[in-house]
Amino acid sequence: MQGSTVRLWAFGAAAIFVAQAVACTNAEETTPAKAAPPSEVDSSADPLDRGWRAFIEGLEAGREEVRHPWLQGPAPEGRDLAEGYRYLLGHLVRIAEFEAIQHADVPYFQRYVRMMSKWTIDNPDTLYLGAPIDPSGRYRVEGRVADTREWRTGERADVFPKAPRVVTFQTTTAQVGQTGSLAEFATCRNQTLGAVRHFQIEPDAEGRFEILIAAERPADYEGLFLPTRAAMRCRDREGNTVTREREATSLNVREIFSDWDRERALELEIVRVDGPTRQRPPTDPEAMGEVLTQIGAQVPNQIRFWNRLHEQGLEVLDDRNGDGRQSLPLNGINPPSPPFIAGGTAGAGQLYAAGTYQLEEDQALIVRVEAPHEPYYLGFQLANLWGESLDQASYVSSRTGGQLPVASDGARYYVVAHRDPGVLGWVDTTGIRHGTISMRFIYEHTPEGEALPSATARLVGVDEVRSLLPQDTPQIDRAARLEEIARRQSHIRRRFRQY
């Protein structure tokens, strides 16, 4: 892949961007690194002591990645640095829950992204869930959903409550970033073996549905199915395309919300059904020592991986490979494109566009988006340099297609600025001077050629914005903006509730 353009989707990612491949043909070992016992601790010492010291060393390594994250360019300071420390804590919270509590015999759906744990330039419209699975096991997902007529018609329904605009279930082989090295993309380590999308789900009269997950589909089973084993095409280290038998280790779920006022999350449960009821094994010093060691390895690996991706692959800060352009253009946006599926867990029928912004207080970036065919879902989002979506509850830092209507000229206009220009399409930077822009387009059937959406960006003065938009652009005063924020906060409280 060296020297070629790669479209990369990060797990939750749901973050996908056009990036230059980095150091992929000479990939180093890509199995998840394990933190070695600290050198000053005897190998025969208490396993909890060894694990704790490895854990602390891992936190310190993660801290160094936050304080000095990039190979080139200035180290973060002020708000950027403070958010980096929060970013480290977010990885710690997520990884600690997974390593210490989750078990493939008795899995449950864990929030892989939450307000505390944001990463991968996540989609702030999305509820990301995941559960570990044993590829030799059999599982049943039981779900219940509100009104699904939009799934069948595509037309926006004025009903309450209704299903999330988009739902996707995927069995995947590995989590992106565990190795700490961009070289993992050269080995197709992170692949999707199967996917079920909302278009395929036909709930019963009570909104219930089931999905079976197993190595093979039973001969007499005709329902929704996801494989845990599959033959997948992949490149080897010499660059040849080979077919390999792959095994899934997790089930990932994405629920994407467009109408935040009316859409409600699914009720979901995952149960292992091959054999009698299982119990999570009790912990012991050896097991907990290994948990601490794994957390100490994975926290800095994840931070290191995403820092390198943002620096080298996405070129968020500057042109790093000397080709005269940034993969994510400054104060611009790439044209919408399909994802590179082998790079992560991207679903079919999706297009992505991305760029960066760097704005002064009196500047604004107007992004004009025109879609010959209205996407089933459309999202516009901002993120900081750590790959965290900006606070989508207290600020209008993202917008869905349902939250921004098409203007009279057939386009949507998003206005990225630090202060409110008084128009509906404002997307608030929350004061972040330099950040990323991402767009996601979802179709039932991916358009091609002239049917693809287009996106262009224009840097202007914030006081010019109103005069440069179509005359019918809705004007928004402070009271209406605060009402909009109150509705957003209500949705986020529901989406991330802890009961």
N, C-alpha and C positions, 0 to 999 in steps of 0.2 A: 504493500500500500504506500510505500515511500514515494513522495512527490505527487501523489494523487489527492484529489479532493474527496473528503469523507464526510458524510452527513451522520452526525453522532447523536443518538438519543440516550440521555441519562435516565436511569431507572425511574425514578418516580415520575425520572425525569421528567417526568415528562418534559425534559428539556432537550430540544434538538436544535442543532445549529450546523451551518456549513463551516467546516474547519479543515486545516491542513493536517494530514497524518504526521505524527511525530515519532521517529525512532521505532518503527513497527517491524521492519524486516529483520532487525537484529534484536528481536525481543528476548529479554531475560526470562528466567523462570517466573511463571505467573500463578503459582499456587499461593493462597493467602499466607502472608508472612506470619510467623509466630515469634513473639518476643522471647529472646533468650533470657535465662535467669541472669540477673545482674552479676557482674564478674566478682564482686566482693562477697557474694553469698555462696556458701558451700552447697554443692548439688544435693547433699544429704540433709540439708536444713529442712525445717518445717515447710510443707508445701504452701501453707497459707502465707508464711513470711516471704517465700520466694515469689508467689503470685502477687502479693501486695507491692513488693518492690518493683516488679515488672510493670504493674499497673501505674505506679507513681512515675516511673521512668517514661512510660508511654504518654502520660499527661504532660510531662515536661517536654517531650518531643513534639507533641501536638501544639504546645504553647510556642515553641520555637517556630513551628510552621506558621503560626498566626503572627508572630512578631516580625519574621523575616520570610514572607511567603513566596516571593517571586525571584526568579533568577536575574531579572533586570528590572530597572525602574525603582521608584521610591518605596520604602516600607510604609505600611499604613500608619496613620496617626489619628488622634482625635476620635471622632465618631466611628470612622472606619475600623480603627483598632479596637474600640470598645465593642463593636458588633462582632469582631473577630473572636473575642473571648466568649461572647454569647454563642457564637457559631460552634466553638469547641464544646461548650456545655451541651448544646443540642445533639451533637454526635454522641457524646457520652451517655446522655439519657436514653437515646434510641438503642444504641449498641448494648448498654448494660441490661436493658429489659430483655432484649432478644437472647443474649448469651446466658443470663442468669435464670430466666423463667420459661422461655419458649422451649417446646419439645415436640418433635414430629409425631409422637404417639398421642399426645393430648394438645393439639394446636388450638390457637384462637387467633382471631383477626386483630393484629396490632397496627396502630397508626404508624406508618413508616415516615410520614411527614405530619407534623403538627405545628402549632404556633411556636412552640419551644424548639422544635427540631426541623429546621428548613435546610434543604440542600439540593443540589443538582439543578439549580435554576428552576425550582418547582413551579407548577401551575397553581396559582392561588385560588383558582376555581375548583380545584380537585381535592377529593378525599382519597388519599392513598392508603390502602390497607395491604397487609401481607401476612402470611402464615407459613411456617416451615412444613415440609412434607417429606416423607420417606418414599423414594421412587419405586420401591418394591411394595408399597402399601396401597390401599384403596380408601378413598375418602368420598364423602358426600357433602356438598354445599347445599344448605337449605336457605332459601331467600324469600322475602316478602317485600313487595313493592307497591307504591301508590299508583295512581292512574297512569297508564302507559300509552294512551292514545297517540301521543307525540311520537313514540317509537314506531308506530305503524304508519302514520300519515306524514310525519315530518313537519306538519304545520304547528305553529305555536298555539297551545290550547289555554284558554282563560279558565282554568279549573284549579281547585285547591283541595287537598294536597296532590301533587303529581310527582312522577318519578324524576330522578336526575336526568338531565338532557342526554348524557352519555354514560354507559356502563361497560367496562371491559374486564374480563377475567383472563389471566394468562398463567401458564406454567412455565417457569424459567429455570435456567441451569445454575446461575450464580449472580450474586449482587455486584453491580458495577463498582469498581474502586477499591475492593478489598485488598488487592495486591499492593496498592500504593504506586503502581507504575502504569504509564500509558501503554506500555507494551502489551498489556492484556488484550487490547483490541486486535492485535495481530493473530491471536489464536482462537478467535470466536469463543472465548471463555463464557461470554454472557449472551445467551441465546434464548429465544422464545420457542417452545416446542408446540404450543397450541394456544388458541385464543377463542373465547366466546364473547361476542359483542351483543349489545342490547337488541340489535336488529334481529337476532336469532332467538331471543327469549320470548316465549309465549306463556305468561303466567295464567293460572286458573282464575276462576271467578273471584277468589279471595286474594288474588295477587301473589300467590305462592308459586315457586318454581324450584327445581333441583338441578344440580350439575354433578355428574359422576367424574371422579378423577382416579385414574389407574394406569398401569403400564400398557394394558390393551383393552380395547372396547369389548365387553362381553358380546357373544354372538347374538343373544336374544335381547340386547338393549338398544332402544331406538331414541333415547332422550339425549339431552345435552351432555357432551363428553369432552374431557381434556386429558391428553396423554402425559404420563410422567416419563416415558421413554420414546425416543424417536431417532431415526437416521437423519442427520443434518449435514448439509454441504458446508464446507469450511475450508479455509486456506491453511496449509501447513507452514512450517517455518521457512521452507524454501519458496513459498509463494504459490504452490500448486493447489488446485482445488481438489479436495478429498471429501469422502462421505464418512462420517463418524457416528457411532451410536452415542447419543447423549442422554443424560438423566436429569430430570427436574428436581430441584431441592426446595422450591418455594412456589406458592400460589400468590400472585399479585392481583390486586383489584384496584381499579380506578373508577370513581364516581365523579363525573364532571357536571357542575351546576352552571346553568346559564341564567335561569330566572330565579334569582336568589330569594325572592319573596314567596314563591309558591312551591318550589321543588324541595323534596325531603329525601334524606338518605335511606338506603335500603336497610331492612333488618336481615342480618346474615349470621350464619353459624356454620362452622366446619367441623365434621366429625369423622374420625377414622373408623371404618366399618368392616375391615377384614379381621375377623376373630373376635374374641371377647373384649369387654371393656378394659382398657389399659389404664395404668396409673403412672404419673410422673415419678421417676425414681427419686428417693430422698438424696439430699446432697451430703457430701463428706469432705474432709480437708483436701484430698487430692482433686476432687471435682471442682470445688470452689477455687482452689489455687489455679486450675486451668482456666476457669471463667475469668478470673482477674488478669491472667496472662493474656488471654485473647482480647479482652477489652483494651489492655495496654498496647497491644499490637494494632488493633483495628482503628482506634481513634486517630493516631497520627497518620496511618496509611490512607484513610479516607480524606483527611485534610490535605495531605501531600498530593494525592491523586488529582483532586479537583483544583488545587492551586496550579499544578502543572498543566492541566487541561485548559484552564482559563488563560494561563500565561502563554503556552506554546501552541495549543491547538486552536483555541478560539481567538487568540491574539486580542484579548479584551483591552489591554493597556496600550499596545503599539504593534507595528509590523515587526514580527520577530524572525521571520525567515528571509527577509530581505527581498521579497518579490514586489515591493512597492505598494502593497495594499494590506489592510487588515481583514482577517477572515470575518470578523464582525465589524462592519464599517463604522467609523466614527460619525456620529450625527447622520446616520443613514441606516438602511435596512436591506438585507438580501432578499431576492425574489423568493416567494414561497416555493418549496421543493419537498419531495418525498423524503422519508428518513432512510438511513442506512440500517436495515433491519438487524443485521448480524451484530451491530454495535450495542444492542441492549434489548429492551423489552417493548419497543414501539409496536403499536398495532397497525393493521392495514387501514387504508383510507384516510391517512393523515398527511397534512402538509405543514411545514414549519418555515418561519422567516425570523430573522434576528439581526440585531445591530447593537450599537452602543450609543449612549448620549453623554455629552459633557457640556453642561450649560451654566452660564452666568445667571445672576438673579434676574436680569432684564431680557433674557432670551427664552425662546420656546422652539420646540421642534414639532412641526405639523406633519403627521404621517397620514397620507391619503391611501386608502385601501379600496380597491374595486374588485368585485367578484361577479363575473358573468353569470355564474350559478350560485345562488345563496348557499353557503355552507350549512350543514346540519348544526355545527357548533363553530363559533369563532371566538377566540380569546386574545386579548392584548394585555401584556403584563410587563412590569418593571422589576428589576432585581438589583441587589448590591453586588460588589465585587467578590463576595464570598459565594455567590450563587444562591442567596436567600431571596425569595420573593419579598417585596416590601410589605409592610403591615397593611393587609387588605381589609381590616376591620375599621380602624380609626381613620384611614385615608382612602381616597378613591385612587388607589395605585394600580388598579387593573380594571378592565371592562370586557364584558362579554358582548356577543352580537345582540343578545336580548336587551342589554342595557344601553345600547347605542344604535338608534335606527339609521337606516340609509337616508342620506340627504337627497335633495331634489335632483341632483346631477348623477345619482346612481352610485355614489361612493360614501364611505364612512370616513370621518375625520377625527383622528386622535391628536390631542394637543398635550405634549409632554412639557411641563414647566414647573418651576418651583412655587410660583404663586398663581392664584386662581384667575384666569382670564374671563371668567363669567360665562363660559359656554359648556354645554352638556358633555362634550367630548374630552374635557380636561382629565389628564392622568397625572396624579400628584407624585412628584419625586420624593416627597417627605423631607426635602432638604438635602438629599443625596446628590452631590454635584456631578458625580461620574458613576454611571451604572449601565446595566444592559437592558435591552428591549427584546421581547420575544413575542411571537404570534403563533397561534395554533389554529389550523383549519381542519375540520373533520367532515368527511363526506361518506355517504354509504358506498358510493362508487367514485374513485378518485378521478377527477377531470384531467384532461390532457390538452396540450397545445394552447390554442387561443381561449379555451374554456378555463384555463388556470387563473386564479386570482392574481392581482398585481399589487405592489406596494411601493410607494415613493416617499421620500422624506425631504423636508425643506426647513432650514434654519431661519428663523425670523425674530423680530422683536416681540416680546410678549404683548406690548400695547398695540401691535399690528394685527393680532390674531383675528379679532372680530371682523375686520374689514377684508380679510383674505379668505374667509369661509363663505359658503353659500348663504344667501340672505335668510333662508328659512331655518338656519341653525338655531336650536332652542337656546335662550339665554337663561342663566341660572344665577339667582342672587344668594346671599350668604345663608338666609333662612332655609331656602330649598336645598342648599348643599348640606347643611347640618341634618336635615331630614333624611337626605340620601345616605349619609354616614350612619345615622341611627338604624336604618333598615339593614345596612351591611353588617353592623355590629350584631344585630339580632340573628341574622343568618349564621354568622361565624360562631356565636354562642351555641346554637343548635348543632352545627356541624362538628364542633370539637368538644361537645359536652362530655363530662367524665362520670356519667351515671346512666 
